[in-house]
Amino acid sequence: MSSNNLLNNNALSKTIAEHITEQIITGELAPGDKLVENIYAEEYGTSRAPVREAIYLLTIEGLVERIPRKGAVIKEYTESEIYDLLEIRNMLEDMALKRIKRYGVDVHLLNKMKQILKEMKTVEDIHLYTQLNHSYHMLLIEMSKSKTIKDMYSRLGWPLLRIQALSFKSEGNIEKSIAEHALIIKLLLEQNMTELSSVLSKHNEDVIFSVKKKLNSK
């Protein structure tokens, strides 16, 4: 295979992976649903090879798992896995705050957080809001100036987005989230790290509580 064909196949695999990811995040594909390679191959007018590569990429991301005699299916997380992901997120954000307290608030990143908050106030789609929320928190992580913390937080990736979307489906949670994100920015501006730590901890604990409530109501 020529280098151009290889590059084209890699690009196509990523495009298919992004398409499947969107289907998962929006709920079009549910946990346990099987991914049929032929369907995506026909849709994109390609062989099954790029589709297999896309599924492999999603397996690495933790969105898909391969089950013997069943094939590739959308991963269904156990309650324990969900709580672990959320608690790891809380731990990493707490570590980030300690670094911000040490190095100071990055005004450039803070302005980006303000811009995302403006967008969060206008969107109505839960899944778009979830992605904006993730981008907002990633900027807080980036402000830590720690590559290790950022890399570990990034690995939570799409599984974390799926879980957070559960929380935002509960009535009133988006409005509550917007108010808390505005308060986080205010406290960063004031460099009131003690209160910020308390607010962020409560914010994250509420997400865990909301997700637990959602799971128990199923």
C-alpha positions as CSV (number, residue, x, y, z in Angstrom):
1,M,0.0,0.0,0.0
2,S,1.3,3.5,-0.9
3,S,2.0,6.1,1.7
4,N,-0.9,8.2,0.3
5,N,-3.3,5.3,0.5
6,L,-2.2,4.7,4.1
7,L,-2.7,8.3,5.0
8,N,-6.2,8.3,3.4
9,N,-7.2,5.2,5.3
10,N,-6.0,6.7,8.6
11,A,-8.0,9.8,8.0
12,L,-11.0,7.8,7.0
13,S,-10.7,5.6,10.2
14,K,-10.6,8.7,12.3
15,T,-13.6,10.2,10.6
16,I,-15.6,6.9,11.1
17,A,-14.4,6.8,14.8
18,E,-15.6,10.4,15.3
19,H,-19.0,9.5,13.7
20,I,-19.5,6.5,16.0
21,T,-18.4,8.6,19.0
22,E,-21.0,11.1,18.2
23,Q,-23.6,8.4,18.0
24,I,-22.5,7.1,21.4
25,I,-22.5,10.5,23.1
26,T,-25.9,11.5,21.7
27,G,-27.4,8.2,22.7
28,E,-28.1,6.9,19.2
29,L,-26.0,4.0,20.1
30,A,-26.6,2.5,23.6
31,P,-24.4,0.4,25.9
32,G,-24.4,-3.2,24.6
33,D,-25.3,-2.3,21.0
34,K,-23.2,-4.2,18.4
35,L,-21.2,-2.3,15.9
36,V,-21.7,-3.9,12.4
37,E,-18.7,-3.2,10.2
38,N,-20.6,-3.7,6.9
39,I,-23.0,-0.9,7.8
40,Y,-20.2,1.7,8.2
41,A,-18.3,0.3,5.2
42,E,-21.3,0.8,3.0
43,E,-22.1,4.2,4.4
44,Y,-18.5,5.5,3.7
45,G,-18.1,3.5,0.5
46,T,-15.0,1.7,1.7
47,S,-13.7,-1.7,2.7
48,R,-14.1,-3.0,6.2
49,A,-10.4,-2.3,7.1
50,P,-10.8,1.4,7.9
51,V,-13.9,0.5,10.0
52,R,-11.9,-2.1,11.9
53,E,-9.3,0.5,12.6
54,A,-11.9,3.0,13.8
55,I,-13.3,0.4,16.2
56,Y,-9.8,-0.3,17.4
57,L,-9.3,3.4,18.1
58,L,-12.6,3.5,20.1
59,T,-11.5,0.4,22.1
60,I,-8.4,2.3,23.1
61,E,-10.6,5.3,24.1
62,G,-12.7,3.0,26.3
63,L,-15.9,3.5,24.4
64,V,-16.1,0.1,22.7
65,E,-15.2,-3.4,23.9
66,R,-14.8,-6.7,22.1
67,I,-16.7,-9.6,23.5
68,P,-16.0,-13.2,22.4
69,R,-18.5,-14.6,19.9
70,K,-20.3,-11.2,19.8
71,G,-17.8,-8.8,18.4
72,A,-17.4,-5.1,19.1
73,V,-20.1,-3.6,21.3
74,I,-20.6,-0.2,23.0
75,K,-19.1,-0.5,26.4
76,E,-21.4,-0.6,29.4
77,Y,-19.7,0.8,32.5
78,T,-20.4,-0.8,35.9
79,E,-21.4,1.5,38.8
80,S,-18.0,0.9,40.3
81,E,-16.2,2.0,37.1
82,I,-18.4,5.1,36.9
83,Y,-17.7,6.2,40.4
84,D,-14.0,5.5,40.0
85,L,-13.8,7.7,36.9
86,L,-15.6,10.6,38.7
87,E,-13.5,10.3,41.8
88,I,-10.3,10.2,39.8
89,R,-11.5,13.4,38.0
90,N,-12.1,15.0,41.4
91,M,-8.6,14.0,42.6
92,L,-6.9,15.4,39.5
93,E,-8.8,18.7,39.8
94,D,-7.9,19.1,43.4
95,M,-4.2,18.5,42.5
96,A,-4.6,21.1,39.7
97,L,-5.9,23.7,42.2
98,K,-2.9,23.2,44.4
99,R,-0.6,23.9,41.4
100,I,-2.7,27.0,40.5
101,K,-2.3,28.3,44.1
102,R,1.5,27.8,43.7
103,Y,1.9,29.2,40.2
104,G,-0.9,31.7,40.1
105,V,-4.0,32.2,37.8
106,D,-3.3,32.3,34.1
107,V,-5.4,35.2,32.8
108,H,-5.3,34.0,29.2
109,L,-6.8,30.6,30.1
110,L,-9.3,32.4,32.5
111,N,-10.5,34.5,29.5
112,K,-11.0,31.3,27.5
113,M,-13.1,29.9,30.4
114,K,-15.2,33.0,30.4
115,Q,-15.9,32.6,26.7
116,I,-16.9,29.0,27.1
117,L,-19.2,29.9,29.9
118,K,-20.9,32.4,27.6
119,E,-21.5,29.6,25.1
120,M,-22.7,27.3,27.9
121,K,-25.4,29.8,28.7
122,T,-26.8,29.7,25.1
123,V,-26.8,26.0,24.1
124,E,-29.9,23.9,24.6
125,D,-28.4,20.5,23.5
126,I,-27.3,18.4,26.4
127,H,-24.5,16.7,24.6
128,L,-23.1,20.0,23.3
129,Y,-23.3,21.4,26.8
130,T,-21.4,18.4,28.1
131,Q,-18.6,18.9,25.6
132,L,-18.4,22.6,26.5
133,N,-18.3,21.7,30.2
134,H,-15.4,19.3,29.5
135,S,-13.5,22.0,27.6
136,Y,-14.0,24.4,30.5
137,H,-12.6,21.9,33.1
138,M,-9.7,21.1,30.7
139,L,-8.7,24.8,30.9
140,L,-8.7,24.6,34.7
141,I,-6.5,21.5,34.4
142,E,-4.2,23.3,31.9
143,M,-3.8,26.2,34.3
144,S,-2.0,23.8,36.7
145,K,1.0,23.9,34.3
146,S,1.4,20.2,35.0
147,K,1.7,18.0,31.9
148,T,1.3,14.9,34.1
149,I,-2.0,16.0,35.5
150,K,-3.2,17.2,32.0
151,D,-2.3,13.8,30.4
152,M,-4.0,11.8,33.1
153,Y,-7.1,14.0,32.9
154,S,-7.2,13.7,29.1
155,R,-7.2,9.9,29.4
156,L,-10.6,10.0,31.1
157,G,-11.8,11.5,27.8
158,W,-15.0,10.2,26.2
159,P,-16.0,7.8,29.0
160,L,-16.1,10.8,31.3
161,L,-18.2,12.8,28.8
162,R,-20.7,9.9,28.6
163,I,-21.0,9.8,32.4
164,Q,-21.4,13.6,32.8
165,A,-24.1,13.7,30.2
166,L,-26.2,11.5,32.6
167,S,-25.9,14.2,35.2
168,F,-27.0,17.0,32.9
169,K,-30.1,15.1,31.9
170,S,-31.5,15.7,35.4
171,E,-33.9,18.7,35.5
172,G,-32.2,21.9,36.8
173,N,-28.7,20.5,36.7
174,I,-27.6,22.6,33.7
175,E,-28.8,25.9,35.4
176,K,-27.0,24.8,38.6
177,S,-23.8,24.0,36.6
178,I,-23.8,27.4,34.9
179,A,-24.1,29.2,38.2
180,E,-21.3,27.2,39.8
181,H,-19.0,27.7,36.8
182,A,-19.6,31.4,37.0
183,L,-18.6,31.3,40.7
184,I,-15.5,29.3,39.9
185,I,-14.4,32.1,37.5
186,K,-15.2,34.7,40.2
187,L,-13.1,33.0,42.8
188,L,-10.2,32.5,40.3
189,L,-10.3,36.3,39.6
190,E,-10.2,37.0,43.4
191,Q,-7.5,34.3,43.8
192,N,-9.6,32.9,46.7
193,M,-8.2,29.4,46.4
194,T,-9.5,28.2,49.8
195,E,-13.1,28.8,48.9
196,L,-12.6,27.7,45.3
197,S,-11.3,24.3,46.5
198,S,-14.5,23.9,48.6
199,V,-16.8,25.0,45.8
200,L,-15.2,22.8,43.2
201,S,-15.2,19.8,45.6
202,K,-19.0,20.3,46.3
203,H,-19.5,20.8,42.5
204,N,-17.9,17.4,41.8
205,E,-19.6,15.6,44.7
206,D,-23.0,16.8,43.3
207,V,-22.2,15.3,39.9
208,I,-21.5,11.9,41.6
209,F,-24.7,12.2,43.6
210,S,-26.7,13.1,40.5
211,V,-25.3,10.2,38.5
212,K,-26.0,7.8,41.3
213,K,-29.6,9.1,41.4
214,K,-29.9,8.7,37.7
215,L,-28.5,5.1,37.7
216,N,-30.7,4.0,40.7
217,S,-33.9,5.3,38.9
218,K,-33.3,3.0,35.9
